[in-house]
Amino acid sequence: MPQSWEELAADKRARLAKTIPDEWKVQTLPAEDSVIDFPKKSGILSEAELKITEASAADLVSKLAAGELTSVEVTLAFCKRAAIAQQLTNCAHEFFPDAALAQARELDEYYAKHKRPVGPLHGLPISLKDQLRVKGYETSMGYISWLNKYDEGDSVLTTMLRKAGAVFYVKTSVPQTLMVCETVNNIIGRTVNPRNKNWSCGGSSGGEGAIVGIRGGVIGVGTDIGGSIRVPAAFNFLYGLRPSHGRLPYAKMANSMEGQETVHSVVGPITHSVEDLRLFTKSVLGQEPWKYDSKVIPMPWRQSESDIIASKIKNGGLNIGYYNFDGNVLPHPPILRGVETTVAALAKAGHTVTPWTPYKHDFGHDLISHIYAADGSADVMRDISASGEPAIPNIKDLLNPNIKAVNMNELWDTHLQKWNYQMEYLEKWREAEEKAGKELDAIIAPITPTAAVRHDQFRYYGYASVINLLDFTSVVVPVTFADKNIDKKNESFKAVSELDALVQEEYDPEAYHGAPVAVQVIGRRLSEERTLAIAEEVGKLLGNVVTP
Amino acid sequence: MPQSWEELAADKRARLAKTIPDEWKVQTLPAEDSVIDFPKKSGILSEAELKITEASAADLVSKLAAGELTSVEVTLAFCKRAAIAQQLTNCAHEFFPDAALAQARELDEYYAKHKRPVGPLHGLPISLKDQLRVKGYETSMGYISWLNKYDEGDSVLTTMLRKAGAVFYVKTSVPQTLMVCETVNNIIGRTVNPRNKNWSCGGSSGGEGAIVGIRGGVIGVGTDIGGSIRVPAAFNFLYGLRPSHGRLPYAKMANSMEGQETVHSVVGPITHSVEDLRLFTKSVLGQEPWKYDSKVIPMPWRQSESDIIASKIKNGGLNIGYYNFDGNVLPHPPILRGVETTVAALAKAGHTVTPWTPYKHDFGHDLISHIYAADGSADVMRDISASGEPAIPNIKDLLNPNIKAVNMNELWDTHLQKWNYQMEYLEKWREAEEKAGKELDAIIAPITPTAAVRHDQFRYYGYASVINLLDFTSVVVPVTFADKNIDKKNESFKAVSELDALVQEEYDPEAYHGAPVAVQVIGRRLSEERTLAIAEEVGKLLGNVVTP
């Protein structure tokens, strides 16, 4: 007898619950809103395990490569902490510590035999968003109709990471459809922010944001077609890299609207430092992913590009543009202060900072929103309806019945509009350079109008999505935390639209107190090396290296 | 009173005829089928002008940069020879010698004043396919409905070439729609092959093939979505580079099906040597086109990639695959001999040559043909119908009324099929490398089933178009000429399809005697530097440097 969608979901939850051994069970869930410090107090991790999970990935791979740590030690530590993360934040779709430990043992045996690591990520556990396929596991991606199907092979990125020596242990939660920036689905419900259960962990790579935020993972792999790497990074006080399309391999991953190529979703890392973003990126590029995924550009890590920024920082400084308002929706006071703080830190260090006028971001936001629904949402509706589950409330805009599918000639017109907009933006970039008489190295901007958002209040994607439309490289840098004593309600605010009014109306200094605030550092297309180096400098100037 | 399409076409022809000064007029058109040697005998060009037009572009820019030639001298020589080419082959849509000479004078003045060239192409005339926009001129692209519209700006590539110092003097003919490999439209009629008026010059960059073939131009700029650079290069005994998408700027060019992005048309040069293909490519990349056209990858010329091939050639040789039959349509005997000759020359020089099994080229050919008509040909029909002109006979396949437009979800499925096919092909490539224990550097293959084709007999695009679907870099190398004494009819031929039978049936040793035969050297995506270096080696081994 076929099961109802509720039964299928309950079965999945029960299977997931069983993956956590009794000795890793949290006996009494904390009553506090914030659980970020709970792992330290849980008694489940040893001192050594706490130390491992609070180290950087760069440090861990260095110790693993030197034989100072075994992969089993490191993997066990992260499995335990991930189990806690799961119980506190509900961040996993799949958890497979036994298989992870078996993989770790193999790597340790390899090391014992050959006295060298298999690759640059030898023995390091890496958490994967539930779009990446790992042979033998489910990729449900939050659709009930996709449950109980087990992957017969790896995604290309999984293969590259395996070759580099990574260990897999968890696949993390996403919202139904992936097309929203909070993480809710009908299988596991809602994933919450470890810093406050009343805030969203972001989305769509929300499980990654939560698990890396609470250090149940050290490098998380997310994807981004409209903010889905950057928003969870921002909401969890993490760094995140949205590379440009074609830099890292997306092939053989699951996706909503698979085959849609007008704006490509991209894959990238979420970490606690730029150093770890770089470690991930270099490790993947070192596997020559362009020989496996035809969409990847044969562009190895370009150290010379990184060095150009290092040299600029040393001699005379960077030239950075910035904006705090895209003309559509004014950010909340903590975000405005975040941009201001970042710009002030750059200026103080001698870098040139100049206001940037966002170019037609209203047009850009409209165009990409239109692209997301180019098929009249037939694809996502098919996968939702297949099980009879309802759509989550967050996607009501996407599933607007007034949105009709476009035909081929309309699509081609959309492509031309996109291309022209991208080129006009490049022209503005060149004009700024001509005016300054030097390169414009990056633009600092908000990534969302809010600090880590209160549930069901993520309303405006434009700060993120216009950058997707432009396919610029973007790195999220954590800046500060909302502070009710500084970030008062904006008394002089005048709304430019109903949405603008609604978003601003929802700012509550008390409710947002302590919420992470971030900016994004935006570089030209395929400028990963440079933009990472700039983000690293920004992070250093902000002194924001935070331990949990 | 609105003019009929016939009147509009006649008016354009009359305007075009007037652009040729009386002193450049050919008094008596040659009676011979071949006019390739006519410019030498015409009496219109001086000895010095003949020498200029028979030099390489590399030699010319070197002399221009050294002040040994002026741009006016060089431009005048090519304008004269282009005027002859136009009268003999009907290869131009626009011809503007006065403006070219004015541009040349300005460049000479710059040189006189600054004692240095403006850029790497200083003073060199370059011919442009009639898709590239040059401010002030018509881009009709063979559509009558597009006549009498004058471009208000340059295409990005035009801008890049201008900055590099190029001079513009002619825009060359294309077939109606661009979607066929012969050059016929209702404005100027047919462009013929300078080596034999009974053969096609190829298409869609057919005017470029003809004008560079007869040395009315030294570097021609073509485009290619299914063979349109490579076929004219092959049919005119020229070299042609089809770069991968994203390497050279296509922005702001006219196109059929503008905005179609499932398979991108690409732009590239047609020349008499690899050295000149390289000069063009390096000169354009030197202008940082990625700062103007958002689709261009920020990938400067990579000399190190070229050097890897040079080093392989020096030490131990290249590893080259080859095939002479794609499983769909068997080439004519001269083409089979062309592949054989090339492979033998490589083997003799010590390079490794191994048969390559074409992977699902039937599927690839079907898929890309389906992509070309994804809108049910609504776009091209609109531009044809706007004037009331009839469709040319060559495009009857494209305008098949049975082809229906696909919807968005079908398109996305097509995208997935394309991506998977590309990746399967990469897998075959990797397997070949694993088997050989070394890199597979390139694959040698036919580019068409025929030598320079007889009019209205171009029937099969698959040798070219599957490479577009794969987005591999491809360089055409001229090999030899059909020879009725060697290339007998294939007596053992057994057709695999009706089309295969028809194509083979049309082989006539007498009619094809002397027709150019070429191969393509296929490299991985974005392998321009390597593939050019391999093509150069192939050309050297064949000893095919030919003077007209």
Boltz contact constraints between the chains, C-beta under 6 A:
constraints:
  - contact:
      token1: [A, 259]
      token2: [B, 412]
      max_distance: 6.0
  - contact:
      token1: [A, 259]
      token2: [B, 413]
      max_distance: 6.0
  - contact:
      token1: [A, 259]
      token2: [B, 415]
      max_distance: 6.0
  - contact:
      token1: [A, 259]
      token2: [B, 416]
      max_distance: 6.0
  - contact:
      token1: [A, 260]
      token2: [B, 412]
      max_distance: 6.0
  - contact:
      token1: [A, 261]
      token2: [B, 415]
      max_distance: 6.0
  - contact:
      token1: [A, 294]
      token2: [B, 422]
      max_distance: 6.0
  - contact:
      token1: [A, 294]
      token2: [B, 423]
      max_distance: 6.0
  - contact:
      token1: [A, 294]
      token2: [B, 426]
      max_distance: 6.0
  - contact:
      token1: [A, 297]
      token2: [B, 297]
      max_distance: 6.0
  - contact:
      token1: [A, 298]
      token2: [B, 526]
      max_distance: 6.0
  - contact:
      token1: [A, 374]
      token2: [B, 408]
      max_distance: 6.0
  - contact:
      token1: [A, 375]
      token2: [B, 408]
      max_distance: 6.0
  - contact:
      token1: [A, 375]
      token2: [B, 409]
      max_distance: 6.0
  - contact:
      token1: [A, 378]
      token2: [B, 409]
      max_distance: 6.0
  - contact:
      token1: [A, 405]
      token2: [B, 408]
      max_distance: 6.0
  - contact:
      token1: [A, 408]
      token2: [B, 374]
      max_distance: 6.0
  - contact:
      token1: [A, 408]
      token2: [B, 375]
      max_distance: 6.0
  - contact:
      token1: [A, 408]
      token2: [B, 405]
      max_distance: 6.0
  - contact:
      token1: [A, 409]
      token2: [B, 375]
      max_distance: 6.0
  - contact:
      token1: [A, 409]
      token2: [B, 378]
      max_distance: 6.0
  - contact:
      token1: [A, 412]
      token2: [B, 259]
      max_distance: 6.0
  - contact:
      token1: [A, 412]
      token2: [B, 260]
      max_distance: 6.0
  - contact:
      token1: [A, 413]
      token2: [B, 259]
      max_distance: 6.0
  - contact:
      token1: [A, 415]
      token2: [B, 259]
      max_distance: 6.0
  - contact:
      token1: [A, 415]
      token2: [B, 261]
      max_distance: 6.0
  - contact:
      token1: [A, 416]
      token2: [B, 259]
      max_distance: 6.0
  - contact:
      token1: [A, 422]
      token2: [B, 294]
      max_distance: 6.0
  - contact:
      token1: [A, 423]
      token2: [B, 294]
      max_distance: 6.0
  - contact:
      token1: [A, 426]
      token2: [B, 294]
      max_distance: 6.0
  - contact:
      token1: [A, 526]
      token2: [B, 298]
      max_distance: 6.0
